[in-house]
Amino acid sequence: MIENNIEEYRKDLLEKKNLLDSAIVQLKSEFVGIDNVIDQIADAIGAWLFFPEMQEKPVIINLWGLTGIGKTSLVKRFSQLIDYNERYYRFDLGESTGKYFDIQDSFKEIYENCDKEPFIIGLDEFQFARTINENQEEIDKSSSRAIWDLLDSGKFDLIDFNYNIGVFSKLIKKLDLSLSKGVEVENGLVTLNADIHKNILEITEEDDNDDEDSNDESSKINKEKKLYFIPEVNLNNIFYAVADMFLSKSELRDKLDELDGEATIEYLIQLYKKTLKPKTVDCSKALVFIMGNLDEVYSMTHDFNPDMNADEFNKQSLKISVTQVKNALLARFRSEQIARLGNIHIIYPSFTSEAFHRIIELELSKIQKKIKSIYNFDLTFDKGINELIYEEGVYPTQGTRPLFTTVQQIVNARLGKILNEVYINGYFVDRLHFAIDEEGSTKDVASLKIKFYKDEKLVHEWADKQSLVLGKLRQEKLNDEQAIVAVHESGHAIVSSILMHTIPDSIFSVTADSNSQGFVLARPQWNYISKKEIVNRLAVLMGGLVAERIVFGDENITIGASSDLQNATKLATYVLYACGMGNMLALFGNENMDETPNVIFDDAREGINREAKALLEAAENLAQKTLETQRVLLLQLANYLSDKRAVSKDLMMEFLVKYAVDFKKEDIITDADHLFYRDHLKKQVDAL
């Protein structure tokens, strides 16, 4: 590389680096809660962006996340910011019903349009490109084969069957027929039996004079004196079929003008055979984004409860590993196909509550800018508007789409009425302020008050009502049902806090989820289950029913514990039948299993069912003893939840400190990485 070229190369790299750095900053300002995702993408595309000449196969970046998390919009915006907007091509595989050659032809056109330069392809909704169905059977999906070719080497052979090739073939046969009928040709021109040739080729006077390269009158006069063996209209079909072999149509004409009839036929046959040879389409310099939803790797993903804790869900999503992603892909694709996806798997976290609030701010900011640019006055919002949108629009497992709809309902839908107030009634203003009238609001309806200002002086007020869908569902019932749920959930929460040393993140006696009257969200900080804690975990599951018995009496317990008992029985039998936690280290089963595994069959005479019953009985007794000891705490907590719909983690700690017996704050486990096992191992090694 000579010195001048090195300097130009350095300058080009510097421009690309500045472009990428600016793109990262801009993306982080526009997309909330995914800074780490943006950084990972920037790291992954470095070699492709800076040194595309070194690339021998496509760079593949996999983006996995929940719906409405911003995968598609991020890739599109990223392409714009690095000046690849005109070279970004998105395929929605959820809508793809095309055949293999349709998609393959699209890749060919992209390759040709980009003139062998790098480009970006987005394969969206990739989970729908599955090649294995739910029964682990192969799916014959021809449309996806071109995709797997792309993801392999980026190169594939294409036989270009098109209209012009078909016309080309027919033309050769007609020309051969002309020669057999006595037509003679010299230097590309018909010298004998021109009428026969015109008749066979169905040449009209207009066709004979159709020369795109000749426009002057003298050319037309000269053409009247000669007849090409291959008229201009037929030359067009040949040229478009073999365009990649000639720089121009005139180059093809010059070659044909050297030949007689037989030589022309022979030459055309050679060209025709070349058109039938596969052409290599090279997409090796592509950057490919795989975008898809793998809901099964996200815990709680099917829980549409808007009261679900967004921060807790975010913590769980941060624990998702590449191994989990690949295991989920195995249910949809063959192993060798998963290998083609490579190892750049970027996993989106779910949004935290802070991120949701920031997204709301960004959406309101967009509305403010639009109002300012069109109508030249400011639009401001109370913090209560942000909170109202959050309370009504956030479903933690459903991303941003419900939130955007709520912004539309609460703000955008009212702008027309507000502008009418401004212009029709003649209120000349420079600022509009959205606020919530707390006195006029109820749990069913929010009273919105819009204040009109001119030079910071209030000139008008306009009020409107916003019906609250979730607010109505969250309203305290203050009846027997809420009291029962309050006692039941308090039982779970207290047993979790005392026995598992885990304070619940939230406790609800009323929830907006129609499928749940209440719930406790409590997850131990450690990721394993040891033998010594099995009874404690079972006691937590039994805590709700036992609490009802203690407070209301055995004859007044309700049927709300069915799922608790199901989960408790499932855990008790699982640890005994499958985990070797019983009296024998073995995997147990029974004759009703669909398949016969290598297990010891359990029957009514001897079996570990007795052990399972013993575990459940011990757990029930432990829950009973714990809640009787903590009876004051149980009554106080349940009483609060019978009037209020929820208790936070901090408030639960206050109840524990004030009312719990023999409770110490330091007993609550906050760091579960070094509870016992590592230290115990190290101590034994040190003692050797």
Solvent accessible surface area in square Angstrom, and as a share of the most:
residue,aa,sasa,rsa
1,M,156,0.70
2,I,116,0.59
3,E,143,0.64
4,N,107,0.55
5,N,69,0.35
6,I,88,0.45
7,E,91,0.41
8,E,114,0.51
9,Y,71,0.27
10,R,133,0.49
11,K,122,0.52
12,D,56,0.29
13,L,41,0.21
14,L,87,0.43
15,E,96,0.43
16,K,47,0.20
17,K,103,0.44
18,N,79,0.41
19,L,56,0.28
20,L,12,0.06
21,D,61,0.32
22,S,68,0.44
23,A,2,0.01
24,I,33,0.17
25,V,106,0.61
26,Q,70,0.31
27,L,4,0.02
28,K,68,0.29
29,S,56,0.36
30,E,61,0.27
31,F,30,0.13
32,V,22,0.13
33,G,42,0.40
34,I,4,0.02
35,D,68,0.35
36,N,102,0.52
37,V,1,0.00
38,I,3,0.01
39,D,54,0.28
40,Q,63,0.28
41,I,7,0.04
42,A,9,0.07
43,D,119,0.62
44,A,25,0.19
45,I,0,0.00
46,G,14,0.14
47,A,71,0.55
48,W,2,0.01
49,L,6,0.03
50,F,37,0.15
51,F,83,0.35
52,P,21,0.13
53,E,97,0.43
54,M,147,0.66
55,Q,21,0.09
56,E,148,0.66
57,K,107,0.45
58,P,8,0.05
59,V,30,0.17
60,I,16,0.08
61,I,0,0.00
62,N,0,0.00
63,L,0,0.00
64,W,1,0.00
65,G,0,0.00
66,L,3,0.02
67,T,53,0.31
68,G,8,0.08
69,I,7,0.03
70,G,22,0.21
71,K,16,0.07
72,T,48,0.28
73,S,56,0.36
74,L,1,0.00
75,V,1,0.01
76,K,109,0.46
77,R,69,0.25
78,F,4,0.02
79,S,0,0.00
80,Q,59,0.26
81,L,36,0.18
82,I,2,0.01
83,D,103,0.53
84,Y,22,0.08
85,N,73,0.38
86,E,146,0.66
87,R,71,0.26
88,Y,29,0.11
89,Y,54,0.20
90,R,112,0.41
91,F,39,0.16
92,D,32,0.17
93,L,9,0.05
94,G,40,0.38
95,E,131,0.59
96,S,34,0.22
97,T,134,0.78
98,G,27,0.26
99,K,145,0.61
100,Y,35,0.13
101,F,118,0.49
102,D,81,0.42
103,I,13,0.07
104,Q,3,0.01
105,D,57,0.29
106,S,35,0.23
107,F,0,0.00
108,K,28,0.12
109,E,99,0.45
110,I,9,0.05
111,Y,33,0.12
112,E,95,0.43
113,N,112,0.58
114,C,7,0.04
115,D,106,0.55
116,K,141,0.60
117,E,95,0.43
118,P,10,0.06
119,F,3,0.01
120,I,0,0.00
121,I,0,0.00
122,G,0,0.00
123,L,1,0.00
124,D,5,0.03
125,E,49,0.22
126,F,0,0.00
127,Q,18,0.08
128,F,105,0.44
129,A,3,0.02
130,R,49,0.18
131,T,6,0.04
132,I,18,0.09
133,N,34,0.18
134,E,141,0.63
135,N,112,0.58
136,Q,109,0.48
137,E,95,0.43
138,E,113,0.51
139,I,58,0.29
140,D,130,0.68
141,K,59,0.25
142,S,39,0.25
143,S,9,0.06
144,S,4,0.02
145,R,125,0.46
146,A,0,0.00
147,I,3,0.02
148,W,13,0.04
149,D,44,0.23
150,L,0,0.00
151,L,2,0.01
152,D,62,0.32
153,S,47,0.30
154,G,0,0.00
155,K,96,0.41
156,F,15,0.06
157,D,87,0.45
158,L,2,0.01
159,I,66,0.33
160,D,31,0.16
161,F,146,0.61
162,N,60,0.31
163,Y,164,0.62
164,N,32,0.16
165,I,10,0.05
166,G,35,0.34
167,V,33,0.19
168,F,0,0.00
169,S,26,0.17
170,K,137,0.58
171,L,5,0.02
172,I,19,0.10
173,K,141,0.60
174,K,78,0.33
175,L,0,0.00
176,D,74,0.38
177,L,83,0.41
178,S,0,0.00
179,L,31,0.16
180,S,86,0.55
181,K,115,0.49
182,G,30,0.29
183,V,5,0.03
184,E,93,0.42
185,V,14,0.08
186,E,106,0.47
187,N,85,0.44
188,G,4,0.04
189,L,52,0.26
190,V,16,0.09
191,T,81,0.47
192,L,86,0.43
193,N,54,0.28
194,A,38,0.29
195,D,113,0.59
196,I,67,0.34
197,H,0,0.00
198,K,62,0.26
199,N,116,0.60
200,I,28,0.14
201,L,14,0.07
202,E,129,0.58
203,I,19,0.10
204,T,77,0.45
205,E,115,0.52
206,E,139,0.62
207,D,36,0.18
208,D,15,0.08
209,N,45,0.23
210,D,56,0.29
211,D,26,0.13
212,E,103,0.46
213,D,98,0.51
214,S,30,0.19
215,N,124,0.64
216,D,80,0.42
217,E,120,0.54
218,S,65,0.42
219,S,27,0.17
220,K,87,0.37
221,I,88,0.45
222,N,84,0.43
223,K,11,0.05
224,E,115,0.52
225,K,166,0.70
226,K,72,0.30
227,L,10,0.05
228,Y,27,0.10
229,F,2,0.01
230,I,2,0.01
231,P,2,0.01
232,E,8,0.03
233,V,53,0.30
234,N,23,0.12
235,L,1,0.01
236,N,21,0.11
237,N,28,0.14
238,I,0,0.00
239,F,31,0.13
240,Y,123,0.47
241,A,7,0.05
242,V,0,0.00
243,A,45,0.35
244,D,100,0.52
245,M,65,0.29
246,F,27,0.11
247,L,173,0.86
248,S,44,0.29
249,K,24,0.10
250,S,54,0.35
251,E,73,0.33
252,L,0,0.00
253,R,22,0.08
254,D,88,0.46
255,K,76,0.32
256,L,3,0.01
257,D,43,0.22
258,E,117,0.52
259,L,27,0.14
260,D,69,0.36
261,G,4,0.04
262,E,122,0.55
263,A,35,0.27
264,T,2,0.01
265,I,14,0.07
266,E,107,0.48
267,Y,38,0.14
268,L,0,0.00
269,I,67,0.34
270,Q,92,0.41
271,L,6,0.03
272,Y,51,0.20
273,K,123,0.52
274,K,106,0.45
275,T,1,0.01
276,L,65,0.33
277,K,126,0.53
278,P,73,0.46
279,K,53,0.23
280,T,82,0.48
281,V,4,0.02
282,D,45,0.23
283,C,1,0.00
284,S,4,0.02
285,K,59,0.25
286,A,0,0.00
287,L,0,0.00
288,V,0,0.00
289,F,1,0.00
290,I,0,0.00
291,M,0,0.00
292,G,1,0.01
293,N,26,0.13
294,L,0,0.00
295,D,50,0.26
296,E,92,0.41
297,V,17,0.10
298,Y,3,0.01
299,S,50,0.32
300,M,34,0.15
301,T,12,0.07
302,H,148,0.66
303,D,45,0.23
304,F,117,0.49
305,N,4,0.02
306,P,14,0.09
307,D,14,0.07
308,M,15,0.07
309,N,42,0.21
310,A,5,0.04
311,D,56,0.29
312,E,10,0.04
313,F,1,0.00
314,N,16,0.08
315,K,106,0.45
316,Q,36,0.16
317,S,4,0.02
318,L,117,0.58
319,K,114,0.48
320,I,18,0.09
321,S,47,0.30
322,V,60,0.34
323,T,90,0.52
324,Q,79,0.35
325,V,0,0.00
326,K,58,0.25
327,N,90,0.46
328,A,9,0.07
329,L,0,0.00
330,L,85,0.42
331,A,43,0.33
332,R,33,0.12
333,F,0,0.00
334,R,86,0.31
335,S,78,0.50
336,E,76,0.34
337,Q,4,0.02
338,I,11,0.06
339,A,74,0.58
340,R,68,0.25
341,L,0,0.00
342,G,30,0.29
343,N,117,0.60
344,I,64,0.33
345,H,12,0.05
346,I,2,0.01
347,I,32,0.16
348,Y,0,0.00
349,P,18,0.11
350,S,2,0.01
351,F,11,0.04
352,T,40,0.23
353,S,32,0.21
354,E,139,0.62
355,A,6,0.05
356,F,0,0.00
357,H,48,0.21
358,R,103,0.38
359,I,13,0.07
360,I,0,0.00
361,E,82,0.37
362,L,32,0.16
363,E,31,0.14
364,L,11,0.06
365,S,33,0.21
366,K,125,0.53
367,I,16,0.08
368,Q,56,0.25
369,K,142,0.60
370,K,132,0.56
371,I,9,0.05
372,K,91,0.39
373,S,93,0.60
374,I,102,0.52
375,Y,77,0.29
376,N,112,0.57
377,F,6,0.02
378,D,59,0.31
379,L,4,0.02
380,T,41,0.24
381,F,35,0.15
382,D,56,0.29
383,K,184,0.78
384,G,28,0.27
385,I,0,0.00
386,N,20,0.10
387,E,79,0.36
388,L,16,0.08
389,I,0,0.00
390,Y,37,0.14
391,E,70,0.31
392,E,22,0.10
393,G,1,0.01
394,V,4,0.02
395,Y,51,0.19
396,P,5,0.03
397,T,6,0.03
398,Q,51,0.23
399,G,2,0.02
400,T,14,0.08
401,R,143,0.52
402,P,30,0.19
403,L,0,0.00
404,F,83,0.35
405,T,76,0.44
406,T,10,0.06
407,V,6,0.03
408,Q,92,0.41
409,Q,94,0.42
410,I,1,0.01
411,V,0,0.00
412,N,57,0.29
413,A,60,0.46
414,R,19,0.07
415,L,25,0.12
416,G,44,0.42
417,K,112,0.48
418,I,0,0.00
419,L,28,0.14
420,N,79,0.40
421,E,32,0.14
422,V,8,0.04
423,Y,120,0.46
424,I,133,0.67
425,N,84,0.43
426,G,37,0.35
427,Y,63,0.24
428,F,167,0.69
429,V,18,0.10
430,D,45,0.23
431,R,45,0.16
432,L,2,0.01
433,H,31,0.14
434,F,0,0.00
435,A,10,0.07
436,I,35,0.18
437,D,39,0.20
438,E,133,0.59
439,E,173,0.77
440,G,29,0.28
441,S,30,0.19
442,T,87,0.51
443,K,101,0.43
444,D,53,0.27
445,V,42,0.24
446,A,4,0.03
447,S,6,0.04
448,L,0,0.00
449,K,54,0.23
450,I,0,0.00
451,K,54,0.23
452,F,0,0.00
453,Y,34,0.13
454,K,85,0.36
455,D,101,0.52
456,E,116,0.52
457,K,145,0.61
458,L,89,0.44
459,V,68,0.39
460,H,41,0.18
461,E,74,0.33
462,W,41,0.15
463,A,66,0.51
464,D,32,0.17
465,K,119,0.50
466,Q,25,0.11
467,S,77,0.50
468,L,20,0.10
469,V,105,0.61
470,L,6,0.03
471,G,14,0.14
472,K,127,0.54
473,L,84,0.42
474,R,27,0.10
475,Q,76,0.34
476,E,30,0.13
477,K,90,0.38
478,L,119,0.59
479,N,74,0.38
480,D,114,0.59
481,E,63,0.28
482,Q,1,0.00
483,A,32,0.25
484,I,51,0.26
485,V,9,0.05
486,A,0,0.00
487,V,8,0.04
488,H,14,0.06
489,E,16,0.07
490,S,0,0.00
491,G,0,0.00
492,H,18,0.08
493,A,0,0.00
494,I,0,0.00
495,V,0,0.00
496,S,4,0.03
497,S,1,0.00
498,I,38,0.19
499,L,30,0.15
500,M,8,0.04
501,H,67,0.30
502,T,6,0.04
503,I,7,0.04
504,P,0,0.00
505,D,30,0.15
506,S,11,0.07
507,I,1,0.00
508,F,18,0.08
509,S,3,0.02
510,V,1,0.00
511,T,12,0.07
512,A,6,0.04
513,D,27,0.14
514,S,107,0.69
515,N,141,0.72
516,S,30,0.20
517,Q,102,0.45
518,G,13,0.12
519,F,34,0.14
520,V,34,0.20
521,L,13,0.06
522,A,32,0.25
523,R,81,0.30
524,P,36,0.23
525,Q,83,0.37
526,W,24,0.08
527,N,131,0.67
528,Y,83,0.32
529,I,73,0.37
530,S,14,0.09
531,K,124,0.53
532,K,162,0.69
533,E,15,0.07
534,I,5,0.02
535,V,38,0.22
536,N,36,0.18
537,R,43,0.16
538,L,0,0.00
539,A,0,0.00
540,V,28,0.16
541,L,44,0.22
542,M,16,0.07
543,G,0,0.00
544,G,0,0.00
545,L,27,0.13
546,V,2,0.01
547,A,0,0.00
548,E,1,0.00
549,R,59,0.22
550,I,30,0.15
551,V,44,0.25
552,F,65,0.27
553,G,22,0.21
554,D,87,0.45
555,E,142,0.64
556,N,83,0.42
557,I,60,0.31
558,T,46,0.27
559,I,166,0.84
560,G,51,0.49
561,A,3,0.02
562,S,80,0.51
563,S,61,0.40
564,D,20,0.10
565,L,72,0.36
566,Q,126,0.56
567,N,73,0.37
568,A,0,0.00
569,T,62,0.36
570,K,142,0.60
571,L,30,0.15
572,A,0,0.00
573,T,42,0.24
574,Y,125,0.48
575,V,5,0.03
576,L,5,0.03
577,Y,35,0.13
578,A,47,0.36
579,C,54,0.32
580,G,16,0.16
581,M,48,0.21
582,G,16,0.15
583,N,137,0.70
584,M,104,0.47
585,L,156,0.78
586,A,25,0.19
587,L,86,0.43
588,F,22,0.09
589,G,3,0.02
590,N,56,0.29
591,E,131,0.59
592,N,126,0.64
593,M,86,0.39
594,D,150,0.78
595,E,140,0.63
596,T,108,0.63
597,P,48,0.30
598,N,156,0.80
599,V,23,0.13
600,I,80,0.41
601,F,100,0.42
602,D,11,0.06
603,D,65,0.33
604,A,107,0.83
605,R,205,0.75
606,E,127,0.57
607,G,18,0.17
608,I,10,0.05
609,N,70,0.36
610,R,150,0.55
611,E,39,0.17
612,A,5,0.04
613,K,139,0.59
614,A,57,0.44
615,L,35,0.18
616,L,34,0.17
617,E,108,0.48
618,A,42,0.33
619,A,0,0.00
620,E,54,0.24
621,N,88,0.45
622,L,47,0.23
623,A,0,0.00
624,Q,42,0.18
625,K,142,0.60
626,T,11,0.07
627,L,0,0.00
628,E,92,0.41
629,T,69,0.40
630,Q,6,0.03
631,R,114,0.42
632,V,88,0.51
633,L,0,0.00
634,L,0,0.00
635,L,66,0.33
636,Q,69,0.31
637,L,0,0.00
638,A,6,0.04
639,N,91,0.47
640,Y,70,0.27
641,L,0,0.00
642,S,25,0.16
643,D,72,0.37
644,K,104,0.44
645,R,44,0.16
646,A,32,0.25
647,V,1,0.01
648,S,60,0.39
649,K,79,0.34
650,D,109,0.56
651,L,44,0.22
652,M,0,0.00
653,M,41,0.18
654,E,108,0.48
655,F,21,0.09
656,L,1,0.00
657,V,85,0.49
658,K,150,0.63
659,Y,50,0.19
660,A,18,0.14
661,V,67,0.39
662,D,138,0.71
663,F,39,0.16
664,K,120,0.51
665,K,116,0.49
666,E,135,0.61
667,D,63,0.32
668,I,23,0.12
669,I,36,0.18
670,T,115,0.67
671,D,88,0.45
672,A,13,0.10
673,D,115,0.59
674,H,108,0.48
675,L,76,0.38
676,F,87,0.36
677,Y,114,0.43
678,R,138,0.50
679,D,67,0.35
680,H,81,0.36
681,L,105,0.52
682,K,91,0.38
683,K,139,0.59
684,Q,100,0.45
685,V,77,0.44
686,D,116,0.60
687,A,87,0.68
688,L,182,0.91
